[in-house]
Amino acid sequence: MVVLDAELCLLAPPDDEEEERRAQRASKLLDPVEHLEQWRVICIDFHRFRAKCPDKCKELIRQGIPEFLRGSVWQKLALSRELLHKHPKDIYEQMRRVQTAPCEGDIVRDINRTFPKHVLYRDKQGLGQQQLLNVLRAYSIFNAEVGYCQGMGFICGVLLMYMGEDDAFLMLISLLENYRMAGLFMPNLPLLNKYFFQLQRLLEINLPLLHEHLTEQGVEPTMYASQWFMTVCIYNFPFSTVVRVWDIFLAEGVKIIFRIALALLKLNQEALLHQSFEQILQTLKQAPSAVESEVLIKTALNIKLKNKTLKDIESEWLSQMSPGL
């Protein structure tokens, strides 16, 4: 049995410089057997371990949650089952029993477009497609303000690969409430517009030459980054990358998506600097599937990004949205 080193369980400042040192440590992979054994110990009481050893927990998550534990750990990170303390325990079944769902037609139309090559979803009216319909329909009834938007299908599709319908439903609630993803799918896409503004500023700070070239060519984040944010790096990314990004996203929040976006731009910078408008968009469309997962994750985690920087850019965006206030 692995005994977790005491020095790895010391509490640390929650942000910035210490976080970057943790990112460097995370790039040094454990022996696979030791990695699995540590996770086995951690999952005995995950929340207690995470509270006592935040650095070690973040390090292990960044190295990748073991596949057979991923669904369980995702639910623990999202605190999805804790939602049953404020909702009826049969909330999913209650939503399933509602006969009228205004968004059902849109959901049915999009089902075939969600992971059409994946064994779980490729058969029309097979088990996977039925589960997708059930969960998305139930959520559209539960949260009528959001209802349904196409990107939600990809998110729900990934969740159902790791858990049952009722748990995927609770995860959707947690994602749109606790992770504030509802703004990605509501009318006028308020959260997505903020993310575009923040990414543009981060590009200017981190890759000024590329920012200048993209600006000259008239290329903006709205033209290439929508799906990166709306599906949390699911659409057009290799599945090995998707699950690693989701491990980190559920543990650390949206900052990993900005890092992934900047990493894709950085890794393609040399080519992009010599390309015109159409070529740039084509390169960025293909970029997620053209890079090896470990290279992308390592590059992303090595990009310094402070919470304060995101907050400052958000304040700038808010001031532009509400001039004079």
Residue pairs with C-beta under 8 A, 6 or more apart in sequence:
1 37
1 41
2 34
2 37
2 38
2 41
4 38
4 41
4 49
4 53
4 56
8 53
8 55
8 56
8 59
9 52
9 53
9 55
9 56
10 55
11 54
11 55
12 18
12 22
12 54
12 55
14 54
15 306
15 307
15 308
16 306
16 307
16 308
18 55
20 304
22 55
22 58
22 59
22 62
23 62
23 301
23 302
24 302
25 59
26 58
26 59
26 62
26 63
26 301
27 298
27 301
27 302
29 35
29 63
30 38
30 60
30 63
35 60
35 63
35 66
36 66
38 60
39 60
39 65
39 66
39 69
41 49
42 49
42 57
42 60
43 69
43 72
43 73
46 73
46 76
47 76
49 56
49 57
50 57
57 251
58 251
58 252
61 73
61 77
61 247
61 248
61 251
62 247
62 248
62 297
62 301
64 243
64 244
64 247
65 73
65 74
65 243
65 247
67 243
70 162
70 243
70 247
71 162
71 163
71 167
73 247
74 159
74 162
74 163
74 171
74 246
74 247
74 250
75 81
75 163
75 167
75 170
75 171
77 250
77 251
78 171
78 174
78 175
78 178
78 179
78 250
79 174
79 178
80 167
80 170
80 171
80 173
80 174
81 167
81 170
83 170
83 173
83 174
84 91
84 170
87 173
88 94
91 142
91 169
92 138
92 165
92 166
92 169
92 170
93 166
95 137
95 138
95 139
95 141
95 142
95 169
96 134
96 137
96 138
98 141
101 107
101 137
101 140
101 141
102 140
102 144
102 147
103 136
103 137
103 140
103 147
103 148
104 133
104 137
104 140
106 148
106 150
107 132
107 133
107 136
107 137
107 140
107 148
107 153
108 133
110 150
110 153
111 121
111 129
111 132
111 133
111 153
112 124
112 129
113 150
113 153
114 121
114 132
114 153
114 154
114 156
114 157
115 121
115 122
115 154
115 157
116 122
118 128
118 157
118 161
120 126
120 127
120 128
120 157
120 160
120 161
121 128
121 129
121 132
121 157
122 128
123 129
128 157
128 160
131 160
131 165
131 168
132 153
132 156
132 157
132 160
134 165
135 156
135 159
135 160
135 165
135 168
135 169
135 172
136 148
136 152
136 153
136 156
138 169
139 146
139 148
139 152
139 156
139 169
139 172
139 173
140 146
140 147
140 148
142 169
142 173
143 173
143 176
143 182
145 182
145 186
146 176
146 182
146 185
146 186
148 185
149 184
149 185
149 230
151 184
151 185
151 227
151 230
151 231
151 235
152 172
152 185
154 231
154 234
154 235
155 172
155 175
155 231
155 232
155 234
156 168
156 172
157 234
158 234
158 242
158 243
158 246
159 167
159 168
159 171
159 172
160 168
163 171
175 181
176 182
176 185
179 249
179 250
179 253
179 254
180 191
181 191
181 232
182 191
183 189
183 190
183 191
183 192
183 194
184 191
184 192
184 229
184 230
185 230
192 226
192 229
192 230
194 314
194 317
195 221
195 225
195 229
195 254
195 257
195 258
196 220
196 221
196 222
196 225
197 313
197 316
197 317
197 320
198 258
198 310
198 313
198 314
198 317
199 221
199 225
199 258
199 261
199 262
200 211
200 220
200 221
201 313
201 316
202 258
202 262
202 305
202 309
202 313
203 210
203 211
203 214
203 221
203 262
203 265
204 211
205 309
206 262
206 266
206 303
207 262
207 265
207 266
207 269
209 269
209 273
210 265
210 269
210 272
210 273
213 272
213 273
214 220
214 272
214 280
217 275
217 276
217 277
217 280
218 277
219 277
219 280
219 281
221 261
223 281
224 281
224 284
224 285
225 261
227 235
227 236
228 235
228 257
228 260
228 261
228 288
229 254
229 257
232 245
232 246
232 249
232 257
233 241
233 242
233 245
233 246
233 249
233 257
233 260
233 288
234 242
236 285
236 288
236 289
237 245
237 288
237 289
238 288
238 289
238 293
240 293
241 288
241 293
241 296
241 297
244 293
244 297
245 256
245 257
245 260
245 297
248 256
248 297
249 256
249 257
255 305
255 307
255 310
256 300
258 305
258 310
259 300
259 301
259 303
259 305
260 296
260 300
262 300
262 303
262 305
263 296
263 299
263 300
263 303
264 284
264 287
264 288
264 291
264 296
265 272
265 284
266 299
266 303
267 287
267 291
267 295
267 296
267 299
268 283
268 284
268 287
271 283
272 280
272 283
272 284
275 283
319 325
